[in-house]
Amino acid sequence: MPAFLMNCAYATSIFNSDVENLIATLKAPTPIISDLKQLTDEIGGRLTGTQANKKSVNWALKKFHEAGVTAKKESFTMPRAWSEKSSSAKVFNSQINFSPRIVAMPFTKKTHYRGLSAKIVNLNKGSATDFQKMNVDDDLKDKWLLIETDILNDERGIAGLFQEYNNAVIIEEQALAVAATGIIYMSSRPKNLLYRHLPSSGVDNKLAIVVMERESALRTQRLINSGQSLKFTAKINILGEKPYQANNVVAEIKGDTYPDEIVLIGAHIDSFDLGTGALDNGANVSLVIDLARQITKLAITPKRTIRFVLFNGEEQGMYGSWGYTQTHIDELDNHVLAATIDIGTGAITGFFINGREEIKATIDSVLHPDVELGAFNQIIDPVVGTDNYDFMMQGIANLVANQADANYASNYHAQSDTFEKVDQQQLKLNAAIMGATILGIANLDEIPWQRQTAEQVVKMVEQYKLEQAMKTFGLQQSWQENKRGIQH
């Protein structure tokens, strides 16, 4: 028995020899880091629909097969192709002319080859009050709106990131209402760092939205505040617009006692394309592959089937996990649990149990604290914004690993999300935690919870006021129209 388990006063029968061996193996040297190097350094950013993304899917499929794990590709529909071929900008008047670096937010349409030009209005933070104050006599119509942001650093962390998303809902709704030409977000990262993330309207985005390097945006703001009248021209060249087929990678290890019951662990293989997607979410793709590899290598046969899924299309609206629930609609009753991990390589401190208080005691039982893996705390509040969403909305018990921010938010979707940001030792420990959790649940004698009914899911949405969070990620309408989630 590993020393850290002998020292654990809380170790119970759930930590059987298979779980102990898996933990020890995952903490020892494995290919998890070399896999991550290949994925990030050789393939790079993996925006869904691009050649790099397709290459990553085939790479992952090969990794499972090389490990002796049954795996396949499963297709689903992405509603709209989008990738940025190039973008450029100019801020100017009769005496001032400079060219800041910009990137387009996803689903921004391409501009005329001459660009999209209009006067810039400094709208400060873009609050509802800012809009009311500035939009006298339609002063914001046909204007570019410059939006100031707070710096997103490690101190503000994930809370600051979600505030940024929440602010965007108000800003983008109001910009549409006043018929603005478009939005210029001041980058919330210093030192000319650029990033992109999903607009609040998702694939239905109708605005021209760009992110401008922070220092140039501050320069622009100062000039406007000093009385200069400035114009902005953005030239954006976009590839695609039509729907297309993308692929998830689905692997599994069959159970021997309850083979029809499924315990799922997933991470998303796609990333945005500015960095190489190491923290978001290549590290956890490598974790999922290594978990399957080591269970197979140890010849562990779980009681229930463990399914390992690398979802695609997550960054553009969680379309891969939605597609999975549609492909497997007839066996969703057999999904005991769906767990996802998607917050970089910060230490796992427990799980979001997403409104399912009845699963807490069982999760606690497979996560007893020990001197190396840490003490764990489960959070009942539901999470909207990653691949647990469609499982949650289908009434399936689901987990999202709750992780310390570490350096996740400051590198989120940015050029700086690269391999050297990964905490390699913590990634190994996280693999052990996820392994103990998934195998522990797969080996339970019985599962003390069931899939929720439509009525229970609706009650959960109301109890936790989830529709606002859905709105942030462009999901509210599909829920209200009964197109996504359990039929209600």
C-alpha positions as CSV (number, residue, x, y, z in Angstrom):
1,M,0.0,0.0,0.0
2,P,1.4,3.4,-0.9
3,A,2.6,5.3,2.2
4,F,0.2,8.2,1.7
5,L,-2.7,5.8,2.0
6,M,-1.3,4.1,5.0
7,N,-1.1,7.5,6.7
8,C,-4.7,8.4,5.8
9,A,-6.9,7.8,8.8
10,Y,-10.0,8.0,6.5
11,A,-9.1,5.3,4.1
12,T,-12.0,3.0,3.6
13,S,-12.8,-0.1,1.6
14,I,-13.6,2.0,-1.4
15,F,-9.8,2.4,-1.7
16,N,-9.3,-1.2,-2.9
17,S,-6.1,-2.5,-4.4
18,D,-7.1,-1.4,-7.9
19,V,-7.6,2.2,-6.9
20,E,-4.4,2.2,-4.9
21,N,-2.4,0.8,-7.8
22,L,-3.9,3.3,-10.2
23,I,-3.1,6.2,-7.9
24,A,0.5,5.1,-7.5
25,T,0.9,4.5,-11.2
26,L,-0.5,7.9,-12.2
27,K,1.8,9.6,-9.8
28,A,4.8,7.8,-11.2
29,P,6.4,8.7,-14.6
30,T,4.0,8.2,-17.5
31,P,3.7,9.6,-21.0
32,I,1.2,12.3,-19.9
33,I,3.8,15.1,-20.3
34,S,5.3,13.9,-23.5
35,D,1.7,13.6,-24.9
36,L,1.0,17.2,-23.9
37,K,4.2,18.4,-25.6
38,Q,3.2,16.7,-28.9
39,L,-0.4,18.0,-28.7
40,T,0.6,21.6,-28.0
41,D,4.1,22.1,-29.6
42,E,3.6,19.9,-32.7
43,I,-0.1,20.4,-33.4
44,G,-0.7,23.7,-31.6
45,G,-4.0,25.6,-31.4
46,R,-7.0,23.5,-32.3
47,L,-9.9,25.6,-33.3
48,T,-12.8,23.3,-34.3
49,G,-13.0,22.8,-38.1
50,T,-9.4,23.7,-38.8
51,Q,-6.8,21.2,-40.1
52,A,-5.0,21.3,-36.7
53,N,-8.2,20.3,-35.0
54,K,-8.7,17.4,-37.3
55,K,-5.1,16.4,-36.8
56,S,-5.6,16.4,-33.0
57,V,-8.6,14.2,-33.3
58,N,-6.6,11.6,-35.3
59,W,-3.7,12.0,-32.8
60,A,-5.9,11.2,-29.8
61,L,-7.5,8.3,-31.5
62,K,-4.1,6.8,-32.2
63,K,-3.0,7.4,-28.6
64,F,-6.0,5.4,-27.3
65,H,-5.4,2.6,-29.9
66,E,-1.7,2.4,-29.0
67,A,-2.7,2.0,-25.3
68,G,-4.9,-0.9,-26.3
69,V,-8.1,1.0,-25.6
70,T,-11.2,0.6,-27.8
71,A,-11.9,4.1,-29.3
72,K,-13.6,5.7,-32.3
73,K,-14.6,9.0,-33.8
74,E,-18.2,10.2,-33.5
75,S,-19.4,13.0,-35.7
76,F,-21.7,15.9,-34.8
77,T,-22.8,19.0,-36.5
78,M,-21.2,22.4,-35.9
79,P,-23.8,25.0,-37.0
80,R,-21.4,27.5,-38.5
81,A,-17.8,27.4,-39.6
82,W,-15.6,30.2,-38.3
83,S,-11.9,30.9,-38.3
84,E,-9.9,34.1,-38.6
85,K,-7.6,34.2,-41.6
86,S,-6.3,37.7,-40.9
87,S,-7.3,40.9,-39.2
88,S,-5.8,44.4,-39.1
89,A,-6.9,47.9,-37.9
90,K,-6.2,51.6,-38.1
91,V,-6.9,54.4,-35.7
92,F,-6.8,57.8,-37.4
93,N,-7.8,61.3,-38.0
94,S,-6.2,64.0,-40.2
95,Q,-3.1,64.2,-38.0
96,I,-3.0,60.8,-36.1
97,N,-2.5,57.4,-37.7
98,F,-1.5,54.2,-36.0
99,S,-2.2,50.5,-36.5
100,P,-3.0,48.6,-33.3
101,R,-3.1,44.8,-33.2
102,I,-6.5,43.3,-33.0
103,V,-8.3,39.9,-33.2
104,A,-11.9,39.3,-34.0
105,M,-14.2,37.6,-31.5
106,P,-15.7,34.3,-32.8
107,F,-18.6,34.5,-35.3
108,T,-17.8,38.1,-36.2
109,K,-18.4,38.3,-40.0
110,K,-15.8,39.3,-42.5
111,T,-15.7,42.9,-43.5
112,H,-15.5,44.4,-47.0
113,Y,-12.0,44.3,-48.3
114,R,-11.7,48.0,-47.6
115,G,-12.7,47.4,-44.0
116,L,-15.4,48.6,-41.7
117,S,-14.9,52.2,-40.8
118,A,-16.7,54.5,-38.3
119,K,-16.0,57.1,-35.6
120,I,-14.9,55.7,-32.2
121,V,-16.9,56.6,-29.0
122,N,-15.2,56.0,-25.6
123,L,-18.0,54.2,-23.7
124,N,-15.9,53.7,-20.5
125,K,-16.9,50.3,-18.9
126,G,-20.0,49.9,-21.1
127,S,-22.5,49.8,-18.2
128,A,-26.2,50.4,-18.8
129,T,-25.6,53.9,-17.3
130,D,-22.8,54.5,-19.8
131,F,-25.0,53.7,-22.7
132,Q,-27.8,55.9,-21.4
133,K,-25.5,58.8,-20.8
134,M,-23.8,58.6,-24.2
135,N,-26.7,57.7,-26.4
136,V,-28.3,61.1,-26.6
137,D,-29.9,61.7,-30.0
138,D,-28.6,58.4,-31.3
139,D,-25.0,59.4,-30.6
140,L,-23.9,55.7,-30.6
141,K,-25.6,54.7,-33.8
142,D,-23.1,53.6,-36.5
143,K,-20.1,54.1,-34.1
144,W,-17.4,51.8,-32.9
145,L,-17.8,51.5,-29.1
146,L,-14.5,51.4,-27.2
147,I,-15.0,49.4,-23.9
148,E,-12.5,49.7,-21.0
149,T,-11.8,46.5,-19.1
150,D,-10.1,45.7,-15.8
151,I,-6.9,43.8,-15.9
152,L,-7.5,40.1,-15.5
153,N,-4.5,38.8,-13.5
154,D,-4.0,35.9,-11.2
155,E,-5.3,37.8,-8.2
156,R,-8.7,38.4,-9.9
157,G,-8.6,34.9,-11.3
158,I,-11.7,32.9,-12.4
159,A,-14.1,35.2,-10.6
160,G,-12.7,38.1,-12.7
161,L,-13.0,36.0,-15.8
162,F,-16.7,35.3,-15.2
163,Q,-17.3,39.0,-14.5
164,E,-15.9,39.7,-17.9
165,Y,-18.3,37.3,-19.5
166,N,-21.2,38.7,-17.5
167,N,-20.4,42.3,-18.4
168,A,-20.3,41.3,-22.1
169,V,-24.0,40.3,-22.0
170,I,-25.1,43.9,-21.1
171,I,-22.6,45.5,-23.5
172,E,-23.4,43.4,-26.5
173,E,-27.2,43.6,-26.0
174,Q,-27.0,47.4,-25.6
175,A,-24.7,47.7,-28.7
176,L,-27.2,45.9,-30.8
177,A,-30.1,48.0,-29.4
178,V,-28.4,51.3,-30.4
179,A,-27.3,50.0,-33.8
180,A,-23.6,50.4,-33.2
181,T,-21.2,49.6,-35.9
182,G,-19.3,47.3,-33.5
183,I,-17.4,46.8,-30.2
184,I,-13.8,47.3,-29.5
185,Y,-12.9,45.6,-26.2
186,M,-9.7,46.8,-24.6
187,S,-7.7,43.7,-23.9
188,S,-7.9,42.8,-20.2
189,R,-4.4,41.4,-20.4
190,P,-1.3,43.7,-20.3
191,K,1.8,43.7,-22.5
192,N,0.0,43.6,-25.8
193,L,-1.5,40.2,-25.1
194,L,-4.5,39.2,-27.2
195,Y,-7.2,36.6,-26.7
196,R,-10.6,35.8,-27.9
197,H,-13.7,34.1,-26.4
198,L,-17.3,33.4,-27.3
199,P,-19.6,36.4,-27.6
200,S,-22.7,36.2,-25.4
201,S,-24.9,35.5,-28.4
202,G,-22.6,32.6,-29.5
203,V,-23.0,31.4,-33.0
204,D,-25.8,33.9,-33.6
205,N,-23.5,36.9,-33.1
206,K,-24.5,39.7,-35.4
207,L,-22.0,42.4,-34.2
208,A,-18.5,43.2,-35.3
209,I,-16.5,42.6,-32.2
210,V,-12.8,42.9,-31.8
211,V,-10.2,42.8,-29.0
212,M,-7.5,45.5,-29.2
213,E,-4.1,45.2,-27.5
214,R,-4.5,47.0,-24.1
215,E,-1.8,49.6,-24.6
216,S,-3.1,50.8,-27.9
217,A,-6.6,50.9,-26.5
218,L,-5.5,53.0,-23.6
219,R,-3.8,55.3,-26.1
220,T,-6.9,55.6,-28.1
221,Q,-9.0,56.3,-25.0
222,R,-6.6,59.0,-23.8
223,L,-6.7,60.7,-27.2
224,I,-10.5,60.7,-27.2
225,N,-10.6,62.0,-23.7
226,S,-8.3,64.9,-24.7
227,G,-10.7,66.0,-27.3
228,Q,-9.5,64.2,-30.4
229,S,-12.1,62.8,-32.8
230,L,-10.9,59.4,-34.1
231,K,-12.1,56.9,-36.6
232,F,-11.4,53.2,-36.6
233,T,-11.1,50.8,-39.5
234,A,-11.1,47.1,-39.0
235,K,-10.3,44.7,-41.9
236,I,-11.3,41.1,-40.9
237,N,-11.0,38.1,-43.2
238,I,-12.9,35.1,-42.1
239,L,-13.0,31.6,-43.4
240,G,-16.2,29.6,-43.4
241,E,-19.9,30.3,-42.5
242,K,-21.7,27.1,-43.4
243,P,-22.5,24.2,-41.0
244,Y,-20.1,21.2,-41.1
245,Q,-19.3,17.9,-39.4
246,A,-16.7,17.7,-36.6
247,N,-15.7,14.7,-34.4
248,N,-15.5,13.8,-30.8
249,V,-13.2,10.9,-29.7
250,V,-15.0,8.3,-27.6
251,A,-13.1,5.5,-25.9
252,E,-14.1,3.0,-23.3
253,I,-13.1,0.2,-21.0
254,K,-16.0,-2.3,-20.5
255,G,-17.2,-3.2,-17.1
256,D,-17.6,-6.8,-16.1
257,T,-20.5,-6.6,-13.5
258,Y,-22.7,-3.8,-14.8
259,P,-21.4,-3.3,-18.4
260,D,-24.4,-1.3,-19.5
261,E,-23.9,1.4,-16.8
262,I,-21.5,4.2,-17.8
263,V,-19.2,6.4,-15.8
264,L,-17.9,9.1,-18.2
265,I,-14.8,11.3,-17.9
266,G,-14.3,14.0,-20.5
267,A,-12.2,17.0,-21.5
268,H,-12.4,19.1,-24.6
269,I,-9.7,18.6,-27.3
270,D,-10.4,21.9,-29.2
271,S,-8.9,25.2,-28.2
272,F,-8.8,28.7,-29.5
273,D,-6.1,29.4,-32.0
274,L,-3.9,32.2,-30.6
275,G,-1.9,30.1,-28.2
276,T,-1.4,26.3,-28.2
277,G,-4.2,25.4,-25.8
278,A,-2.0,23.9,-23.1
279,L,-4.0,24.9,-20.0
280,D,-7.3,25.1,-21.9
281,N,-7.5,22.2,-22.3
282,G,-4.6,20.2,-23.7
283,A,-3.3,19.2,-20.2
284,N,-6.6,17.6,-19.3
285,V,-6.9,15.9,-22.7
286,S,-3.6,14.2,-21.9
287,L,-4.9,13.4,-18.4
288,V,-7.9,11.6,-19.8
289,I,-5.8,9.6,-22.3
290,D,-3.3,8.7,-19.6
291,L,-6.1,7.5,-17.3
292,A,-7.4,5.1,-19.9
293,R,-3.8,4.0,-20.7
294,Q,-2.9,3.2,-17.1
295,I,-6.2,1.4,-16.3
296,T,-5.5,-0.8,-19.3
297,K,-1.9,-1.3,-18.5
298,L,-2.7,-2.4,-15.0
299,A,-5.3,-4.8,-16.4
300,I,-8.0,-3.3,-14.2
301,T,-11.5,-4.3,-15.1
302,P,-14.1,-2.0,-13.5
303,K,-17.5,-3.1,-12.5
304,R,-19.1,-0.5,-14.7
305,T,-18.0,0.7,-18.1
306,I,-15.7,3.7,-18.0
307,R,-16.1,6.0,-21.1
308,F,-13.4,8.5,-21.9
309,V,-14.6,11.3,-24.2
310,L,-12.6,14.1,-25.8
311,F,-15.2,16.6,-26.8
312,N,-14.8,18.9,-29.7
313,G,-16.5,22.3,-30.4
314,E,-16.5,23.3,-26.7
315,E,-15.1,26.8,-27.2
316,Q,-17.7,27.7,-29.7
317,G,-20.8,26.6,-27.7
318,M,-20.2,23.1,-26.2
319,Y,-21.5,21.5,-29.4
320,G,-19.5,18.3,-29.1
321,S,-20.9,17.4,-25.7
322,W,-24.4,18.4,-26.9
323,G,-23.8,16.2,-30.0
324,Y,-22.7,13.3,-27.7
325,T,-26.0,13.5,-25.7
326,Q,-27.9,13.4,-29.0
327,T,-26.0,10.5,-30.4
328,H,-26.4,8.5,-27.2
329,I,-29.9,9.7,-26.4
330,D,-31.2,6.1,-26.0
331,E,-28.6,5.2,-23.4
332,L,-28.6,8.3,-21.3
333,D,-30.6,6.5,-18.6
334,N,-27.5,4.3,-18.2
335,H,-25.1,7.1,-17.6
336,V,-24.4,7.0,-13.9
337,L,-22.1,10.0,-13.9
338,A,-20.4,12.4,-16.3
339,A,-17.3,14.2,-15.0
340,T,-15.4,16.9,-16.8
341,I,-12.1,18.7,-16.1
342,D,-11.4,22.1,-17.8
343,I,-9.6,24.6,-15.5
344,G,-6.0,24.1,-16.5
345,T,-3.5,22.5,-14.0
346,G,-4.5,24.2,-10.8
347,A,-4.9,21.8,-7.8
348,I,-8.2,20.0,-7.7
349,T,-9.9,21.1,-4.4
350,G,-13.1,19.1,-4.9
351,F,-16.0,19.1,-7.4
352,F,-18.9,21.2,-8.4
353,I,-21.7,18.7,-8.0
354,N,-24.1,20.8,-9.9
355,G,-27.3,20.9,-7.8
356,R,-27.1,17.1,-7.0
357,E,-26.9,17.1,-3.2
358,E,-27.7,13.4,-3.1
359,I,-24.4,12.5,-4.7
360,K,-22.2,14.4,-2.2
361,A,-21.7,11.6,0.3
362,T,-20.6,9.2,-2.4
363,I,-18.1,11.8,-3.9
364,D,-16.8,12.5,-0.4
365,S,-16.3,8.7,0.1
366,V,-14.0,8.5,-2.9
367,L,-12.1,11.7,-2.1
368,H,-11.1,11.2,1.5
369,P,-8.2,13.6,2.3
370,D,-4.7,12.4,2.5
371,V,-1.3,14.0,3.0
372,E,-0.4,14.2,-0.7
373,L,-3.6,14.6,-2.7
374,G,-5.2,17.2,-0.3
375,A,-8.4,17.9,1.4
376,F,-11.5,18.2,-0.7
377,N,-14.7,20.2,-0.6
378,Q,-17.8,19.7,-2.8
379,I,-19.7,22.7,-4.1
380,I,-23.4,22.2,-4.8
381,D,-23.9,25.2,-7.1
382,P,-24.2,24.3,-10.8
383,V,-21.7,25.3,-13.4
384,V,-22.6,26.6,-16.8
385,G,-19.9,27.1,-19.4
386,T,-18.2,23.7,-20.0
387,D,-19.0,20.2,-21.2
388,N,-21.0,19.1,-18.1
389,Y,-23.9,21.4,-19.3
390,D,-25.8,19.1,-21.6
391,F,-25.5,16.2,-19.2
392,M,-26.8,18.4,-16.4
393,M,-29.7,19.5,-18.6
394,Q,-30.4,15.9,-19.4
395,G,-30.7,15.1,-15.7
396,I,-27.5,13.1,-15.5
397,A,-25.4,13.4,-12.3
398,N,-22.4,15.4,-13.3
399,L,-19.2,16.7,-11.8
400,V,-16.8,19.5,-12.8
401,A,-13.4,19.5,-11.1
402,N,-13.0,22.6,-9.0
403,Q,-9.5,23.8,-9.3
404,A,-7.2,26.5,-7.9
405,D,-6.9,29.2,-10.5
406,A,-3.1,29.1,-10.5
407,N,-2.3,30.9,-13.8
408,Y,-5.4,29.8,-15.7
409,A,-7.4,33.0,-16.0
410,S,-4.5,35.3,-16.9
411,N,-3.6,33.0,-19.8
412,Y,-7.2,32.1,-20.8
413,H,-7.8,31.9,-24.5
414,A,-4.6,34.0,-25.0
415,Q,-1.4,33.8,-27.0
416,S,0.3,32.9,-23.7
417,D,-1.6,29.6,-23.2
418,T,1.5,27.5,-24.0
419,F,3.2,24.4,-22.7
420,E,5.6,26.1,-20.2
421,K,2.6,27.4,-18.2
422,V,1.6,23.9,-17.2
423,D,2.3,22.7,-13.6
424,Q,3.5,19.3,-14.5
425,Q,3.6,17.9,-11.0
426,Q,0.1,19.1,-10.2
427,L,-1.1,17.6,-13.5
428,K,0.1,14.3,-12.3
429,L,-1.6,14.7,-8.9
430,N,-4.8,15.8,-10.7
431,A,-4.7,12.6,-12.8
432,A,-4.5,10.6,-9.6
433,I,-7.4,12.4,-8.1
434,M,-9.5,11.9,-11.2
435,G,-8.5,8.3,-11.4
436,A,-9.5,7.6,-7.8
437,T,-12.8,9.3,-8.3
438,I,-13.8,7.7,-11.6
439,L,-12.7,4.2,-10.7
440,G,-14.1,4.5,-7.2
441,I,-17.5,5.3,-8.6
442,A,-17.3,2.7,-11.4
443,N,-16.6,0.0,-8.7
444,L,-19.5,0.9,-6.3
445,D,-21.7,-2.0,-5.4
446,E,-24.7,0.2,-6.1
447,I,-25.4,3.7,-7.3
448,P,-27.6,5.6,-4.8
449,W,-29.0,8.1,-7.3
450,Q,-31.0,8.2,-10.5
451,R,-31.3,10.3,-13.6
452,Q,-33.5,13.3,-12.9
453,T,-36.8,13.8,-14.5
454,A,-37.7,16.8,-16.7
455,E,-39.6,18.3,-13.8
456,Q,-36.6,18.0,-11.5
457,V,-34.3,19.6,-14.1
458,V,-36.7,22.6,-14.5
459,K,-36.8,23.0,-10.7
460,M,-33.0,23.0,-10.6
461,V,-32.8,25.7,-13.2
462,E,-35.3,27.8,-11.3
463,Q,-33.7,27.2,-7.9
464,Y,-30.3,28.2,-8.9
465,K,-31.4,30.9,-11.4
466,L,-29.4,29.3,-14.2
467,E,-31.0,31.2,-17.0
468,Q,-28.8,34.2,-16.5
469,A,-25.7,32.0,-16.7
470,M,-27.2,30.3,-19.8
471,K,-27.7,33.8,-21.3
472,T,-24.0,34.5,-20.8
473,F,-23.0,31.6,-23.0
474,G,-25.8,31.9,-25.6
475,L,-27.7,28.9,-24.2
476,Q,-30.9,30.4,-22.8
477,Q,-32.9,30.5,-26.0
478,S,-32.3,26.9,-26.9
479,W,-33.4,25.9,-23.4
480,Q,-36.5,28.0,-23.5
481,E,-37.4,26.7,-26.9
482,N,-37.0,23.1,-25.7
483,K,-34.3,22.4,-28.3
484,R,-31.4,21.6,-25.9
485,G,-31.7,19.6,-22.7
486,I,-34.3,17.2,-21.5
487,Q,-37.8,17.7,-23.1
488,H,-39.8,19.8,-20.7
